[in-house]
Amino acid sequence: MQFIKTTARLLIILGMPVFSYAQSTFLPQGSKFEHFLDRMEILQQRDAELNITTDKPISRRSAVRISELADSLYKFYPYDDIYHISKVDRQNLQSLLMNNTEWVTGSKDSFQSKKPWWNTFYKDKANFLQVNEKDFFLVVNPVIQQVQSYETGNKARVFLNSKGLTLRGLIAGKLGFSAYLTDNQERGPAYVMDRVAQFQAVPGAGYYKTFKQTGVDYYDNRASIYFNAWKYVDFQFGYDKNFIGNGYRSLFLSDFTAPYLFLKFNVRIWKLNYQNIYMELVTQHLPGDYQYPKKYATIHHLSVNAAPWLNVGLFENITFSRPDHYEFSYLNPVIFLPAAQQQNGSPDKSTVGLDFKANVGHVTQVYGQLLFNEFVLKEIRHYSNGWWGNKQGLQLGVKYIDAFNVKNLDVRLETNVVRPFTYQHGDSITEYSHYNQPLAHPLGANFAEFLAIVHYQPAYKWTMEGKIIYYKQGLDSAGINFGSNIFESYLTRPRDYGFSIGSGVPAKCLNMSGYVSYEWKENLSFDLSVQYRKYSVDDPTNTYHSTSSTMFSAGVRLNMFRRQYDY
């Protein structure tokens, strides 16, 4: 309640200046256009706003700007290999503009339907209902995902039934709003349902009720308002998710967890992009009908375009809980958060990190993140001693577009390594989590992961993808904390030295998947997929068990991202 009151005051204060600039809504989580925007950024290389795609979700206005720039360069330099975009990319570009017409500066005639429904619905090819009047813009679309699967391991039917709607709009070109509202019934593969039972939360959603004894029933609802108080400052107040990074995973902040309440403002000026997020989170809890305990987090992420092809960033976070008040010193948008924590004498959870991405040769992007949960130089120098407080994480990855001179064949390789006890905290309340789920990597800590993704779009309507994820992790043994479960207190560790990645009960996992998607109509896709997962654990106490299964799936999606079980 204190956080909400504080946020309300901030909104009033910040909203006092006259709204003079149009404010954009954002592309939805898992948008099909994220991959296309990645390609355009790598291909152009000289984009002056490299940091647009690092902090997600991506602004629709920025997405249109990137697309129109790519289109202009292609038309101006039609025979220049640097600015040449393939036929499929040109079709993807037109699709992006069609789905974001409120920001398109050129002609929109080609986006109109020849045969709208009852002269009311689908007047625009991409949207069920669109209103574009003076001082008011509104888009409403249905959201549907129906997936039926069969899992061989336990010979069970796996399914997902999602339905709802999404909407977005602008008022007077100055106040934006959006909402995503779905009702879902799901029975995931066995390892996902085991995770639901262990942590009492649906991955990516949170609260649930039992559905037909072995499934879950839950809402996934998100909504935000957006405004621009000054020329270079954007604000968002919402209940949604965020993602920081250029990888498939993020060690800083991912969208794996449930939605949360937040106030975000973003300053973009010169070569700088500075993002602040103030979050209200739900700490770990048992299910039941009572008010779940709250905690709070502040995130700062500064990124700088050091060169036309290079972007570097600085990340910091603090997670805290107070029984009787909000820690107002963490509202300072420019202070170094660990210093503020020390000044308060508080035992709050803090992390800092560095990130970068470099576009090379118009076909390659190298990126990475380095996370520090604790840094003691003496212990770093004697790294082989395995001090428990060496809590760091590393991500390194590479994207290779038009691989081997095959148009729209893209490859990503990525590795993520996180040492034991990273993200844990001493009180097991302010660990880096929300609603019984990690805020960063879904595996928590004490793991090394490698993934490879091949993405191919041979034609505009066809998309194919193959993915291999392999990781090893050390699990707790007989109740002893070896640092993989972020919900444990690091005070329960068995010793101070002798920890390395994989300490504890050794587990290995191979998760391979492939899918083919056909987009029959705009935003209406039919999917076929197969996934093989083998989980091996060497546990003499039989606390954990090895499993192996294959899952075959068929589904249909309308205006919705694919639900994936990629851990």
LOSE-184335 format. One record per residue (C-alpha): x, y, z. Coordinates in Angstrom, 3 decimals. Example, Ala and Ser with C-alpha at 12.3 -4.5 7.8 and 13.67 -1.06 7.14 Angstrom:
REM LOSE-184335
r east 12.300 north -4.500 up 7.800
r east 13.670 north -1.060 up 7.140
REM end
This chain:
REM LOSE-184335
r east 0.000 north 0.000 up 0.000
r east 2.829 north 2.373 up 0.850
r east 4.427 north 1.679 up -2.528
r east 1.160 north 2.377 up -4.356
r east 0.685 north 5.673 up -2.510
r east 4.267 north 6.658 up -3.277
r east 3.826 north 5.734 up -6.939
r east 0.606 north 7.728 up -7.125
r east 2.370 north 10.799 up -5.767
r east 5.181 north 10.346 up -8.273
r east 2.727 north 10.077 up -11.141
r east 0.994 north 13.273 up -10.084
r east 4.276 north 15.153 up -9.715
r east 5.738 north 13.846 up -12.946
r east 2.505 north 14.383 up -14.809
r east 2.317 north 18.084 up -13.956
r east 4.260 north 19.246 up -17.041
r east 2.185 north 19.627 up -20.191
r east 2.219 north 16.430 up -22.259
r east 3.771 north 17.657 up -25.467
r east 4.996 north 14.533 up -27.227
r east 3.240 north 11.413 up -28.450
r east 3.818 north 8.335 up -26.345
r east 4.122 north 4.883 up -27.898
r east 2.847 north 1.571 up -26.618
r east 5.105 north -1.492 up -26.896
r east 5.337 north -4.662 up -28.934
r east 4.002 north -7.644 up -26.944
r east 6.208 north -10.251 up -25.301
r east 7.559 north -12.731 up -27.830
r east 6.527 north -10.585 up -30.795
r east 7.328 north -12.105 up -34.178
r east 8.956 north -8.791 up -35.099
r east 11.745 north -8.982 up -32.496
r east 13.756 north -11.341 up -34.682
r east 13.248 north -9.122 up -37.721
r east 14.392 north -6.027 up -35.803
r east 17.494 north -7.921 up -34.666
r east 18.269 north -8.679 up -38.303
r east 17.841 north -5.062 up -39.379
r east 20.058 north -3.800 up -36.568
r east 22.862 north -6.226 up -37.482
r east 22.470 north -5.606 up -41.204
r east 22.503 north -1.796 up -40.973
r east 25.232 north -1.729 up -38.292
r east 25.313 north 2.067 up -38.385
r east 22.027 north 2.446 up -36.495
r east 22.356 north 5.459 up -34.199
r east 20.042 north 3.878 up -31.635
r east 21.616 north 0.512 up -30.899
r east 20.076 north 0.420 up -27.422
r east 16.495 north 0.256 up -28.736
r east 16.447 north -3.551 up -28.802
r east 18.406 north -4.151 up -25.580
r east 15.645 north -3.092 up -23.187
r east 12.431 north -4.958 up -23.921
r east 9.585 north -4.702 up -24.679
r east 10.388 north -2.583 up -27.731
r east 8.549 north 0.637 up -28.450
r east 6.232 north 0.390 up -31.464
r east 7.331 north 3.846 up -32.550
r east 10.993 north 2.770 up -32.475
r east 10.199 north -0.450 up -34.333
r east 8.529 north 1.547 up -37.120
r east 11.464 north 3.991 up -37.203
r east 13.965 north 1.139 up -37.675
r east 11.785 north -0.427 up -40.380
r east 11.234 north 2.785 up -42.301
r east 14.958 north 3.534 up -42.137
r east 15.776 north 0.066 up -43.526
r east 13.198 north 0.560 up -46.279
r east 14.573 north 4.000 up -47.187
r east 18.181 north 2.808 up -47.316
r east 17.195 north -0.155 up -49.490
r east 15.326 north 2.084 up -51.953
r east 18.121 north 4.680 up -52.019
r east 20.919 north 2.114 up -52.423
r east 19.184 north -0.771 up -54.268
r east 22.465 north -2.318 up -55.469
r east 24.461 north -1.907 up -52.256
r east 24.908 north -5.263 up -50.500
r east 25.119 north -3.501 up -47.130
r east 21.582 north -2.128 up -47.362
r east 20.025 north -4.885 up -49.452
r east 17.217 north -6.702 up -47.700
r east 15.724 north -9.951 up -48.923
r east 12.231 north -10.429 up -50.313
r east 11.192 north -12.108 up -47.053
r east 12.566 north -9.198 up -45.016
r east 10.650 north -6.729 up -47.177
r east 7.471 north -8.681 up -46.519
r east 8.241 north -8.801 up -42.784
r east 8.853 north -5.060 up -42.910
r east 5.460 north -4.430 up -44.486
r east 3.844 north -6.700 up -41.893
r east 5.437 north -4.716 up -39.071
r east 4.182 north -1.441 up -40.534
r east 0.747 north -2.958 up -41.063
r east 0.575 north -3.940 up -37.388
r east 1.695 north -0.491 up -36.173
r east -0.103 north 1.933 up -38.458
r east -0.409 north 4.629 up -35.803
r east 3.301 north 5.389 up -36.277
r east 3.640 north 4.900 up -40.036
r east 4.550 north 8.125 up -41.848
r east 3.985 north 6.930 up -45.430
r east 0.961 north 5.645 up -47.305
r east -1.267 north 3.142 up -45.490
r east -3.592 north 2.257 up -48.381
r east -2.067 north -1.185 up -48.902
r east -2.942 north -2.142 up -45.313
r east -6.699 north -1.856 up -45.902
r east -8.845 north -4.956 up -46.405
r east -10.719 north -5.396 up -49.665
r east -13.572 north -7.223 up -47.933
r east -14.064 north -6.113 up -44.304
r east -16.544 north -8.018 up -42.143
r east -19.915 north -6.243 up -42.175
r east -18.045 north -3.083 up -43.083
r east -16.939 north -2.878 up -39.421
r east -14.401 north -5.569 up -38.523
r east -11.070 north -6.187 up -40.208
r east -11.212 north -2.975 up -42.188
r east -7.470 north -3.146 up -41.618
r east -5.830 north -6.487 up -42.540
r east -4.039 north -6.832 up -39.195
r east -6.700 north -5.741 up -36.704
r east -10.137 north -7.034 up -35.761
r east -11.332 north -3.570 up -34.767
r east -9.541 north -0.301 up -35.406
r east -10.763 north 3.190 up -34.586
r east -8.741 north 6.108 up -35.912
r east -10.472 north 9.389 up -35.198
r east -9.236 north 12.817 up -34.210
r east -7.571 north 12.569 up -30.770
r east -8.443 north 8.884 up -30.421
r east -6.827 north 5.706 up -31.747
r east -7.898 north 2.213 up -30.659
r east -7.071 north -1.322 up -31.746
r east -8.800 north -4.422 up -30.335
r east -7.853 north -7.986 up -31.280
r east -8.886 north -11.440 up -30.076
r east -6.182 north -13.639 up -28.569
r east -6.347 north -17.418 up -29.008
r east -3.930 north -20.315 up -28.581
r east -5.019 north -23.941 up -28.760
r east -2.308 north -26.585 up -28.463
r east -2.718 north -30.336 up -28.155
r east 0.305 north -32.485 up -27.343
r east 1.245 north -36.032 up -26.450
r east 4.129 north -36.765 up -24.066
r east 5.669 north -40.216 up -24.386
r east 7.427 north -40.314 up -20.997
r east 4.277 north -40.604 up -18.896
r east 1.963 north -41.320 up -21.848
r east -0.166 north -38.281 up -21.084
r east -2.028 north -35.626 up -23.010
r east -0.547 north -32.153 up -22.706
r east -2.651 north -29.156 up -23.668
r east -2.974 north -25.373 up -23.597
r east -6.253 north -23.528 up -24.032
r east -5.866 north -19.733 up -24.042
r east -8.424 north -17.137 up -25.057
r east -8.851 north -13.445 up -24.445
r east -8.213 north -10.091 up -26.051
r east -5.555 north -7.461 up -26.472
r east -6.028 north -3.759 up -26.987
r east -3.989 north -0.609 up -27.310
r east -4.700 north 3.023 up -27.960
r east -3.738 north 6.683 up -27.900
r east -5.664 north 9.636 up -26.515
r east -4.949 north 12.996 up -28.123
r east -1.671 north 11.519 up -29.326
r east -0.235 north 12.056 up -25.846
r east -1.499 north 9.335 up -23.518
r east -1.069 north 5.695 up -24.490
r east -2.670 north 2.610 up -22.982
r east -2.570 north -1.142 up -23.564
r east -3.985 north -4.335 up -22.096
r east -3.552 north -8.074 up -22.594
r east -6.202 north -10.241 up -20.924
r east -6.320 north -14.040 up -21.189
r east -7.888 north -16.992 up -19.407
r east -5.823 north -20.192 up -19.614
r east -6.206 north -23.875 up -18.905
r east -3.005 north -25.849 up -19.192
r east -1.403 north -29.175 up -18.484
r east 2.296 north -28.861 up -19.242
r east 4.796 north -31.685 up -19.628
r east 5.561 north -33.630 up -16.457
r east 8.680 north -31.659 up -15.500
r east 6.781 north -28.372 up -15.797
r east 3.936 north -29.633 up -13.611
r east 6.529 north -30.841 up -11.079
r east 7.905 north -27.296 up -11.019
r east 4.407 north -25.882 up -10.502
r east 3.913 north -28.223 up -7.536
r east 7.343 north -27.453 up -6.059
r east 7.105 north -23.655 up -6.243
r east 3.310 north -23.265 up -6.146
r east 3.293 north -21.010 up -9.202
r east 2.728 north -21.355 up -12.941
r east 5.954 north -20.349 up -14.750
r east 5.396 north -16.932 up -16.277
r east 1.983 north -16.451 up -14.660
r east 1.935 north -17.114 up -10.907
r east -1.391 north -17.781 up -9.164
r east -3.483 north -20.731 up -10.338
r east -6.304 north -23.070 up -9.444
r east -6.396 north -26.789 up -10.123
r east -8.025 north -27.781 up -13.400
r east -9.367 north -31.325 up -13.837
r east -7.076 north -32.644 up -11.069
r east -3.847 north -32.636 up -13.094
r east -3.952 north -29.251 up -14.865
r east -3.911 north -25.580 up -13.915
r east -6.336 north -22.728 up -14.537
r east -4.948 north -19.190 up -14.435
r east -5.223 north -15.654 up -15.774
r east -2.436 north -13.854 up -17.586
r east -3.487 north -10.222 up -17.445
r east -1.285 north -7.201 up -18.136
r east -2.013 north -3.514 up -18.625
r east -0.134 north -0.204 up -18.786
r east -0.491 north 3.491 up -19.409
r east 2.228 north 5.492 up -21.157
r east 3.043 north 9.161 up -21.373
r east 5.866 north 11.490 up -22.284
r east 6.378 north 14.385 up -19.875
r east 9.374 north 15.877 up -21.673
r east 10.929 north 15.498 up -25.073
r east 13.484 north 12.900 up -24.025
r east 11.681 north 11.181 up -21.111
r east 9.080 north 8.401 up -21.438
r east 7.029 north 6.938 up -18.599
r east 5.187 north 3.663 up -18.191
r east 3.046 north 2.666 up -15.217
r east 1.826 north -0.874 up -15.518
r east 1.418 north -4.466 up -14.505
r east 3.576 north -6.432 up -16.928
r east 7.093 north -7.821 up -17.513
r east 10.444 north -6.416 up -18.651
r east 13.612 north -7.869 up -20.161
r east 17.140 north -6.428 up -20.171
r east 19.710 north -7.867 up -22.540
r east 20.401 north -9.098 up -26.048
r east 20.469 north -12.816 up -25.334
r east 17.924 north -15.576 up -25.375
r east 18.360 north -15.541 up -21.595
r east 19.121 north -12.621 up -19.310
r east 21.187 north -12.632 up -16.137
r east 19.861 north -9.156 up -15.241
r east 16.084 north -9.236 up -15.699
r east 14.067 north -11.697 up -17.786
r east 10.424 north -12.186 up -18.690
r east 10.312 north -15.713 up -17.241
r east 8.530 north -14.653 up -14.053
r east 4.945 north -13.534 up -13.450
r east 3.838 north -9.955 up -14.268
r east 4.396 north -7.340 up -11.546
r east 3.468 north -3.757 up -10.758
r east 6.073 north -1.194 up -11.801
r east 6.781 north 2.404 up -12.675
r east 9.379 north 2.820 up -15.416
r east 10.896 north 5.887 up -16.945
r east 13.328 north 5.988 up -19.793
r east 15.637 north 8.851 up -20.774
r east 16.977 north 8.776 up -24.333
r east 19.291 north 11.612 up -25.325
r east 22.502 north 11.923 up -27.341
r east 24.143 north 8.471 up -27.314
r east 22.619 north 7.540 up -23.951
r east 19.646 north 5.465 up -22.900
r east 18.915 north 5.388 up -19.165
r east 16.148 north 3.198 up -17.772
r east 14.777 north 3.159 up -14.213
r east 12.279 north 0.570 up -13.004
r east 10.594 north 0.683 up -9.580
r east 8.907 north -2.659 up -8.874
r east 6.490 north -4.066 up -6.331
r east 7.054 north -7.821 up -6.035
r east 5.525 north -10.762 up -4.194
r east 8.001 north -12.585 up -1.981
r east 8.053 north -16.355 up -1.609
r east 4.922 north -17.652 up 0.059
r east 2.587 north -20.583 up 0.509
r east -0.686 north -20.651 up -1.452
r east -3.904 north -19.630 up 0.226
r east -6.501 north -16.897 up 0.512
r east -4.556 north -14.199 up 2.313
r east -2.556 north -11.120 up 1.397
r east 0.778 north -12.292 up 0.065
r east 3.853 north -10.534 up 1.506
r east 5.418 north -7.797 up -0.612
r east 8.931 north -6.647 up -1.344
r east 10.356 north -4.020 up -3.674
r east 13.120 north -3.585 up -6.205
r east 14.812 north -0.735 up -8.020
r east 16.680 north -1.276 up -11.292
r east 18.937 north 1.125 up -13.174
r east 20.298 north 0.337 up -16.626
r east 22.475 north 2.830 up -18.506
r east 23.576 north 2.024 up -22.040
r east 25.855 north 4.066 up -24.275
r east 26.453 north 3.875 up -28.007
r east 30.251 north 3.971 up -27.755
r east 30.535 north 3.575 up -31.543
r east 28.035 north 3.205 up -34.403
r east 28.485 north -0.556 up -34.084
r east 29.109 north -0.904 up -30.317
r east 26.804 north -0.507 up -27.325
r east 27.931 north -0.936 up -23.709
r east 25.829 north -0.824 up -20.570
r east 25.903 north -0.655 up -16.784
r east 23.277 north -2.414 up -14.652
r east 22.473 north -2.202 up -10.955
r east 19.669 north -3.527 up -8.817
r east 18.535 north -3.484 up -5.213
r east 15.826 north -5.730 up -3.736
r east 14.481 north -4.898 up -0.288
r east 11.643 north -5.302 up 2.171
r east 10.518 north -3.106 up 5.071
r east 7.763 north -4.009 up 7.544
r east 6.538 north -0.445 up 8.027
r east 7.747 north 1.821 up 5.211
r east 9.197 north 2.178 up 1.743
r east 12.923 north 2.975 up 1.451
r east 12.687 north 6.378 up -0.253
r east 16.438 north 6.725 up -0.810
r east 16.138 north 4.071 up -3.527
r east 13.848 north 6.376 up -5.499
r east 16.837 north 8.533 up -6.423
r east 17.223 north 7.849 up -10.166
r east 20.932 north 8.692 up -10.420
r east 22.432 north 7.368 up -7.185
r east 24.723 north 4.342 up -7.095
r east 22.436 north 1.843 up -5.364
r east 25.056 north -0.218 up -3.451
r east 26.363 north 3.032 up -1.945
r east 22.840 north 4.012 up -0.892
r east 22.397 north 0.580 up 0.672
r east 25.582 north 0.938 up 2.718
r east 24.572 north 4.420 up 3.815
r east 21.280 north 3.033 up 5.091
r east 23.043 north 0.266 up 6.966
r east 20.520 north -2.107 up 5.427
r east 21.009 north -5.770 up 4.584
r east 19.335 north -5.482 up 1.188
r east 20.081 north -7.580 up -1.879
r east 22.168 north -5.743 up -4.496
r east 23.748 north -6.717 up -7.804
r east 25.699 north -4.832 up -10.457
r east 26.645 north -5.807 up -13.960
r east 28.096 north -4.896 up -17.340
r east 26.707 north -5.710 up -20.766
r east 27.671 north -5.108 up -24.382
r east 26.797 north -5.873 up -27.963
r east 28.892 north -5.345 up -31.080
r east 27.652 north -5.604 up -34.667
r east 30.438 north -6.836 up -36.920
r east 30.596 north -7.112 up -40.697
r east 26.848 north -6.593 up -41.223
r east 26.201 north -10.291 up -40.538
r east 27.291 north -10.890 up -36.941
r east 26.473 north -9.634 up -33.475
r east 28.516 north -10.534 up -30.397
r east 26.912 north -9.830 up -27.026
r east 27.321 north -10.594 up -23.352
r east 26.568 north -9.836 up -19.710
r east 28.759 north -9.934 up -16.619
r east 26.958 north -9.995 up -13.262
r east 28.488 north -9.353 up -9.837
r east 26.521 north -10.310 up -6.771
r east 29.629 north -9.901 up -4.643
r east 33.207 north -8.914 up -5.456
r east 36.180 north -9.408 up -3.147
r east 39.449 north -8.995 up -5.043
r east 41.440 north -11.262 up -2.728
r east 38.992 north -14.123 up -3.270
r east 38.837 north -13.487 up -7.013
r east 42.608 north -13.840 up -7.178
r east 42.324 north -17.188 up -5.411
r east 39.322 north -18.294 up -7.447
r east 40.259 north -21.974 up -7.300
r east 39.581 north -21.977 up -3.539
r east 35.877 north -21.870 up -4.343
r east 34.824 north -19.196 up -1.872
r east 31.040 north -19.225 up -1.502
r east 30.895 north -15.420 up -1.883
r east 32.275 north -15.506 up -5.417
r east 28.760 north -14.947 up -6.707
r east 29.075 north -14.003 up -10.347
r east 27.424 north -14.807 up -13.645
r east 28.594 north -14.628 up -17.251
r east 26.773 north -14.655 up -20.572
r east 28.442 north -14.733 up -23.983
r east 26.662 north -15.107 up -27.283
r east 26.849 north -14.597 up -31.027
r east 24.186 north -14.096 up -33.703
r east 24.990 north -14.878 up -37.326
r east 22.392 north -13.754 up -39.886
r east 22.095 north -15.056 up -43.467
r east 24.389 north -17.849 up -42.355
r east 26.512 north -19.520 up -45.026
r east 25.054 north -17.047 up -47.576
r east 21.557 north -18.477 up -47.170
r east 19.032 north -15.654 up -46.949
r east 17.014 north -15.572 up -43.714
r east 18.932 north -18.474 up -42.196
r east 20.044 north -17.217 up -38.786
r east 22.103 north -18.932 up -36.096
r east 22.510 north -18.060 up -32.433
r east 25.023 north -19.609 up -30.018
r east 24.933 north -18.670 up -26.350
r east 26.402 north -19.796 up -23.058
r east 25.319 north -18.806 up -19.552
r east 27.303 north -19.590 up -16.410
r east 26.168 north -18.663 up -12.893
r east 28.072 north -19.597 up -9.740
r east 26.483 north -21.063 up -6.583
r east 24.557 north -18.759 up -4.198
r east 24.132 north -16.011 up -6.826
r east 20.700 north -14.358 up -6.402
r east 20.310 north -15.836 up -2.882
r east 20.173 north -13.592 up 0.174
r east 20.590 north -14.008 up 3.907
r east 16.941 north -13.584 up 4.902
r east 15.366 north -15.707 up 2.103
r east 12.867 north -12.872 up 1.566
r east 14.778 north -10.379 up -0.548
r east 16.337 north -12.943 up -2.870
r east 16.082 north -11.968 up -6.548
r east 12.658 north -13.413 up -7.232
r east 8.975 north -12.648 up -7.715
r east 6.010 north -14.891 up -6.995
r east 8.154 north -17.949 up -6.254
r east 9.998 north -17.592 up -9.573
r east 13.451 north -16.250 up -10.519
r east 13.598 north -12.737 up -11.926
r east 16.613 north -13.641 up -14.064
r east 17.529 north -17.085 up -15.430
r east 14.886 north -19.842 up -14.964
r east 17.510 north -22.291 up -13.644
r east 18.392 north -20.056 up -10.699
r east 22.109 north -20.537 up -9.977
r east 24.965 north -23.072 up -9.817
r east 24.738 north -24.051 up -13.483
r east 26.489 north -23.867 up -16.842
r east 24.262 north -23.746 up -19.924
r east 24.850 north -23.858 up -23.654
r east 22.204 north -23.280 up -26.296
r east 22.111 north -23.216 up -30.085
r east 19.191 north -21.920 up -32.145
r east 18.772 north -22.123 up -35.917
r east 15.986 north -19.925 up -37.293
r east 14.984 north -20.165 up -40.959
r east 12.287 north -18.313 up -42.870
r east 12.362 north -19.636 up -46.444
r east 9.186 north -17.719 up -47.336
r east 7.167 north -15.014 up -45.646
r east 4.462 north -17.353 up -44.364
r east 6.796 north -20.180 up -43.316
r east 9.056 north -20.208 up -40.243
r east 11.232 north -23.076 up -39.029
r east 13.342 north -23.279 up -35.900
r east 15.571 north -25.850 up -34.256
r east 16.870 north -25.458 up -30.712
r east 19.318 north -27.359 up -28.510
r east 19.703 north -26.513 up -24.826
r east 22.199 north -28.369 up -22.671
r east 23.050 north -27.590 up -19.079
r east 24.620 north -29.055 up -16.000
r east 23.670 north -27.985 up -12.504
r east 24.520 north -28.830 up -8.920
r east 21.435 north -29.520 up -6.794
r east 20.962 north -29.494 up -3.029
r east 21.852 north -32.784 up -1.396
r east 19.835 north -34.217 up 1.499
r east 18.639 north -30.755 up 2.492
r east 22.121 north -29.207 up 2.298
r east 22.224 north -25.868 up 0.487
r east 24.683 north -25.986 up -2.428
r east 23.543 north -22.691 up -3.899
r east 21.273 north -23.635 up -6.833
r east 17.916 north -22.879 up -5.212
r east 17.722 north -19.088 up -4.983
r east 14.922 north -19.286 up -2.394
r east 17.277 north -20.686 up 0.238
r east 19.227 north -18.436 up 2.599
r east 22.967 north -18.447 up 1.952
r east 23.431 north -18.555 up 5.733
r east 22.503 north -22.263 up 5.563
r east 25.548 north -23.135 up 3.432
r east 27.555 north -26.085 up 4.805
r east 30.970 north -24.371 up 4.539
r east 32.749 north -21.289 up 3.197
r east 35.106 north -22.809 up 0.614
r east 35.159 north -25.606 up -1.916
r east 32.257 north -24.529 up -4.147
r east 32.340 north -24.710 up -7.918
r east 29.706 north -24.866 up -10.615
r east 28.053 north -28.244 up -10.234
r east 28.747 north -28.617 up -6.506
r east 26.119 north -30.814 up -4.892
r east 24.113 north -33.512 up -6.637
r east 25.183 north -33.408 up -10.320
r east 22.356 north -33.066 up -12.843
r east 22.499 north -32.807 up -16.630
r east 19.758 north -31.917 up -19.068
r east 19.427 north -32.068 up -22.848
r east 16.403 north -30.281 up -24.307
r east 16.034 north -30.432 up -28.103
r east 13.100 north -29.040 up -30.029
r east 11.999 north -28.104 up -33.507
r east 8.934 north -26.444 up -34.928
r east 7.367 north -25.396 up -38.212
r east 4.891 north -22.535 up -38.387
r east 2.653 north -21.425 up -41.235
r east 1.029 north -17.977 up -41.025
r east -2.176 north -18.523 up -42.993
r east -3.576 north -15.042 up -42.412
r east -1.985 north -12.016 up -40.763
r east -1.200 north -13.031 up -37.145
r east -3.008 north -16.392 up -37.535
r east -0.513 north -19.275 up -37.443
r east -0.606 north -23.072 up -37.432
r east 2.251 north -24.773 up -35.568
r east 3.753 north -28.257 up -35.499
r east 6.528 north -29.052 up -33.030
r east 8.446 north -31.846 up -31.384
r east 10.524 north -31.711 up -28.216
r east 12.873 north -34.262 up -26.679
r east 14.095 north -33.815 up -23.103
r east 16.466 north -36.058 up -21.172
r east 17.215 north -35.206 up -17.551
r east 19.928 north -37.237 up -15.813
r east 20.790 north -36.969 up -12.143
r east 23.284 north -38.979 up -10.100
r east 21.603 north -38.982 up -6.685
r east 22.292 north -41.882 up -4.285
r east 19.542 north -40.623 up -1.940
r east 16.852 north -40.902 up -4.656
r east 15.606 north -37.398 up -3.875
r east 15.798 north -36.591 up -7.585
r east 14.969 north -38.877 up -10.488
r east 16.179 north -39.146 up -14.066
r east 13.525 north -38.738 up -16.755
r east 13.267 north -38.892 up -20.507
r east 10.361 north -37.989 up -22.769
r east 9.360 north -36.819 up -26.230
r east 6.450 north -34.472 up -26.843
r east 4.596 north -34.004 up -30.143
r east 2.427 north -30.890 up -30.505
r east 0.020 north -29.250 up -32.931
r east -1.583 north -25.898 up -32.377
r east -3.116 north -22.714 up -33.704
r east -2.347 north -19.155 up -32.548
r east -4.036 north -15.828 up -33.155
r east -2.264 north -12.649 up -31.966
r east -0.307 north -14.598 up -29.335
r east 3.271 north -15.728 up -28.671
r east 4.205 north -19.414 up -28.528
r east 4.192 north -21.012 up -25.093
r east 7.558 north -22.762 up -24.676
r east 8.988 north -25.124 up -22.058
r east 12.665 north -24.458 up -22.654
r east 14.442 north -25.428 up -19.441
REM end
